[in-house]
Amino acid sequence: MALALTDIEDAAALILRDASNVTWSTAQLDAAIASAIADYSRHRPAETVYTGAETTVDHALDLDSLATITLAADPADTAVVAVEYPVEQRPRTFVRFQRWGNRILLDTDDITAADITLYCQEPHAINTGSYPNVPPGHLQQLATGAAGHALIALAAESSAALTLQPKEAERLRQLADTHLAAWRGWLPRRIVGSGQLFRPADTYPTSKSTVAWPE
């Protein structure tokens, strides 16, 4: 079941004791949720799989000009974890590759109009109405992070506009720090990196941007 944006809005409003949106508008809450989702994406990006018939004559794929695959996120924000070619083999065949900018250099024979599968990690889309790749069980943690971002934004805006006494603005910042500390403390403890599809080959000479897969 996809986690709905309205679920996060309601949970964050309850934490902020602003269920009627008197202090924070829905737009302001959504901005805070976007900040929390950005935090979340850095620890657990959306895992996506793309398959298409790509044509290449020089062992390379250009992520920003793929023929049949449309990435959900900006190529610059997309991490390619594995490249499967040819597809649907048993055992699966993952080829060695190196990324240079938005260009994927494949250590394999030339590919001509062949199906190829990219296993990617991407940021979660912001404010799309739902988050299908976010477990519903993470709702309260996300709401806590969103509440922290909402509080720090209100404190900053109010201080700049001189609409709050300095002590009240400081109280908001302290409350924000409490929520954000809980949120950021939970992220690395609860959300771990994705499991490897296969163990990379240890003896393959690579740069830091290279992923090697056993044949």
N, C-alpha and C positions, 0 to 999 in steps of 0.2 A: 504494500500500500504506500502510495506516494505521500510524503509529508507536504502539507499545503502551507502556502505562505500565510494564510489567515490563521492557521493553528499557531504559528510562531508569533504573529501579531498579538493574538489573544493571550498567549502565555507570557510574553514580554510585558504586556499592559498590566497583567495581574501582579507581576513582580514589582512593577513601578507603581502599583496602586493607582492606576489611571485607566480603569476599564472603560470609562466613558470618553476617553481621548480629550480630556480637558486641558492637560498640560502638553501632551505630545499628540500631534495630528497623525493620521495614518501614514502620510508621506514621510514625516519625521521618523516614525517607527520603521518604515521600510528602509530608510537610509541607514538606520542603525543595524537592521537585520542584514543589509548588504555588507556592512563592515564585518559582522560576525561570520557571514558566509565566506567572505574573503579569508578570514582567519582559518576557517574550517578547511577551505580548499588547499591551503598550504600544508595541512597535516593529513588530510584524506581527500585527495582530488577525485573527481568522478572518473571511473574506469570505463572506457569506451572501446568498442571494437568496430573497425571499418573494413569492409571487403568490397573491392571493385576491380574492374579490368583496367589496369594501368599499362600504358605503353612507354617503354624506355629503351634507348639504344646505347646508353653509356653507364649502365649499372647504377642509375640514380633516380630518385623521385624528388620532385619539387613540391613541398607541402603547400605552398601558396598557389599552385597551378595544377592540381591533380585533375585528371580527366573525368573520373567517375565517382570520386569520393569527395564529399563536402564535410570538412571538419566543423564540429559544433563551436569550437573556440578559435580564437586567433592562433595561427600556426606558431607564433612566437611564444604563446602560453601553453602550447601542447607538447607534452613529453612523450616521445615514442619509446615504449618499453620493449617491444618485440616486433619483428617483421616475419610473417609466416609466408613461405613460398617454396614449393607449390602448396596450395591450400588443400585441406581435408585429407591429408595423408595420415597414416597410422604406422608408426608414431609420427606426431606432427613434426614438420620440418621448419625450423627457425634459422634464418640466415644471419650471418654476422653483418653488422652495419656500423657506419659512423655518421654522425650528424655534424654538418658544417652550416651554421645559420639555419635556414629553412630547407636545406638540401640533405636528403638521406642517401648516402653512398652505400650501395649494396655489394657485399663480397660474394657475388654469384655470377652466373652466366647472364648474358643479355636477356631481358624480359620483353616479349613482344605481345601486346594485347592479352596478357595473362592475368588471371585472378590473383590478387595479392591481399593479404590481411594485415592491417596495422593494429596493434594493441597499444592504446594510448591512455595517458592520464591528463585530464583537463580540469580547469576551474569549474565549479558548479555555476550554472547560469544564474544571474541575479534577477530577482523580482519577476519571475516568469509565471507565478501563480502556484507552482508546485516544485518540489525537489525530489524527483524519483530516485536519485542515487544517495539520498540521505536517510538512514534508518529512522523510523518514527521514534525509536527509543532514545534518540539524541535530542528530542524536542526541548526538554527542560534545560539542558546544557546550552543549546543554541539561544534559547530565550534569555538565559542569564548573561551570555555574551552580548546579546542585542541590548539588554537593559543597561549594561555597563557603558556601551557606546552611546546610548541615548542620553544617559546622565552626563557623560563627559561633554557631549555636544551642547546640552542645555547650559552647563556651567560655563562653557567658553562663550556661548552666544550672550548669556545674561551678563557676564562680566564685561564683554565688549560694549553692550548696550547700556550698561550701568542700571539694569533693572532689578538687580539683587544686591543686598548688602554683602560686603566681602566675606563675612562669616558664613552666610548662607551658601554663597558660591563655593567656599572651601568645603562646606559640609557635603555638597553635591559631588565635588571632586573626590572626596574621601569615600563616599558611598560607591561612586563609579569605580574607584580603585579596588574596592572590596569585591565587586561583581566581576571585574575584569581579571583580577588575580585568581578567582575561583575558576573562571572560564579558561584562562591560559594555562593554569595548573592542570586542568583536566585534559586538555588537548593532547599533550605528549604522553600522558599516563594511560589514557583510554583509547586513543586512536593510533594504531601502529601502521607502518608502511605495508604496502601490498605485498603478498607473497610472490616469490619468483615463479615464473612458469617452469623454468629449468635452471639448474645451476650454471652460471657463466663459466666458460673455459678459463682456467687459471693460467695456462701457458700461452695464450694468444696475446701478442704484443699490442697494447691498446693505449690510447690517450684517455683522459678522463671522460671524454664525450662519446666513447665507444662502448657498445655493449656486445659481448661475444657470446655465442650460443654453441653448444656442442653439436657436431654433425651426427 
